[in-house]
Amino acid sequence: MDIDKKAIRKQMLNRMKELSKPEYEQLSYQIACRFYRSPLWIGAKTIGITVSKAPETDTWQIIRRAWDEGKRVAVPKCMPQSKQMVFRELKSFMDLESVYYGLWEPIPKKTDEVPSEEIDTLVVPGLAYRKNGFRLGFGGGYYDRFLEHYKGRTVSLAFEMQVISGFPVENHDKPVEMIITDQQVWAPGNA
């Protein structure tokens, strides 16, 4: 079963890397604009969101927009020893450091922890999605573990090509409430 997941991950990453810079920017912008019109954005005072790394959908512009609108931005800090993550408030891109895998994370000395119950909307990253909200993550399991106890609203931002017909779903997998792509909004939670 994991072999399928590994193959799908690799295939999807390769497809995403084929996007030209203009395509990547335009599609990311369309996804962001759709997100700003959604109740999950409008109603949120605090947004939990990763700092994206290409080829995944660009979140830097979303973080800037959140600051412009006076929203609180919480970004994850992974703790590899325990495979857990905590969210910390990000007030400036200068408070980020590249720790491992080239991921940008908050510098603990410069940021304060944000309890999960204070995060209104959590943007959940992934590589592939099913229309019913299930996602195939990057393989670390950090979000699966975090979602077990998270009670707020969940959304994933994805390129339309990342929504595929199938991949294995396991018992511990939790679907997101909404998937926003450059072409449409999948809201299985409201179906």
N, C-alpha and C positions, 0 to 999 in steps of 0.2 A: 504493500500500500504506500509506504514512504517513497518507493522508487517512482511511482506515479507522480507524487507531489514534487519530488526533486526535478523530474523531467518537465513538469508543467512550469515550475518556477524558472528553470533555465530558459525554456521556450519563451515565456512571457517577458523576461528581462531582455532577451535578444530582440523581440519584437518592439519593445519600448525604446531600446537603444537605436532602432532604425529611424525614429522620428527625427526630422531635421530640426535645427534650432528654431526656425520660424513656426513650424508645426507645433513643437513642444510648447513654445510660449503662447501661441494662440489658443491651443486646446486647454492649457492650464488656466488661462485667463477666462475662457468660457465656463470652465468648471467653477472657478472662484465666483464669477458673477451669479451663477445659478445658486451657489451656496449662500451668498449674501441675501438672496430673496427668500430663502427657506426659513421656516419657523425655528429651526434648530440654531440658526445664526441670530435671527432677530431677537429671540427670547433669551439668549445666553448673555450673562454678565461675565462669566469666566469660561474661556475656551481652552481645552486641552488639545495640544497639537504638536506633532513632531516637526522638527526643522528638516525639511526635505533635502534629499540628495538625488540629483538626476540619476536615472531617468524617471523617478516617481514624480507625480504631480507636484508642481511648485507650490510650496506653502509660505515662502518668504513674503510674497505679496499679500497673503492672507493675514499674516502676523502684523505687517505694517498697517493694513486696513483695520484690524482689531484695535491697535493702539490709537489710530486716528479717531475711532468711534468710542474711545474710552473703555474698551473691554479689557479685562484682565487676561493675560496670556500665560498659560502654564505649559511648559515643555518637559518631556521626560528625561530622567537621568537613570540609566541602567546600572544595576549592580550585579555584575557577572557572577560573583561568588554565589549569591542566593537566587540568581535568575529573576529577581524582582525589579520593579522600577518605581520611582517616585516622581512626582511632578513638582517643578520648581517655577516660581514666577519669573518671567523674562521681561525686562523693561528696556533692554538694549541688546542689539546684536553683539556688542562688545563684551557681553557677559557670557559668551559661548566659547567653548574650546572643543577641539577635535580630539576625541579620546581614542577610540579604536574603530576599525572598519571605515574610517573617514567620516564618521557620524558627528554631527555638531550637537553638543550637550551643554546644559547650563553649568557654570562654574559654581560649585557649592558655596564657596566663600563669598560670592557676590550675589547670590540669589536665596530666596526664602522658599521653604517647602509649602506646597499647596495641598491640603488634605483632599482626597478624592471626592468627598461629599460636597466640596465647594466648586467642583467642576460641573458646570451645567451641561455643556456639550463636549463630547470627546470625539475628535477626529481620529479614526482608527485606520492605520495604514495597512496595505496589503499588496499582493502581487496579482491575484486573480480573485474574481467574485462570481457568485451565482446570483441570479435575479432574486432569490429568496433571502438574500442578505448574508449568506455564509461567505467567508473569505478564506483565502489561502495566504497566510502571512509569509514573512521572510524566513521563518524556520526557527527563530529563537524562543518562541513561546511566551515572550514578555507580556504581550497584550492579552493573550489567552488567560494568563494568571491574573493580570490586573482586572480584566472584565468579570472575573468570578465574583468580585466584591463591589464592583462599580454599579451605582444605582441611577446614574444620570442618563442622558440621551446620547445615542451613538450614531455617527455618520461616517461614511467612507467617501473619499474623493478619488475618482478613477477615470482613466481614459476609457472611452466606450469599448475599445478592443480588449480591455481587461475583464469585461463581463463575458463569461464563457458558460457553456451549457453544463459542464460537470467536472467534479473532482471529488475525491473521497472526503466525507464529513465524518468527524469523530464525535463521540458522546460529549466531550468537554468543549467542543466548538460552540460559540455563541454567535448568532447572527447580529449584524448591525441593523439599526432601525431604518436607515436610508442610505442609498448609494447614489451619489450625484456624479454624472459623467458629463462630458462635453456635449452630449446630445439629449440626455433625458435624466429624469429622476426616478429611481426605483425605490418604492416605499413599501416593502413587503410587510412591515409592521402595521401598516394602515390598510392592507388589502383585505 
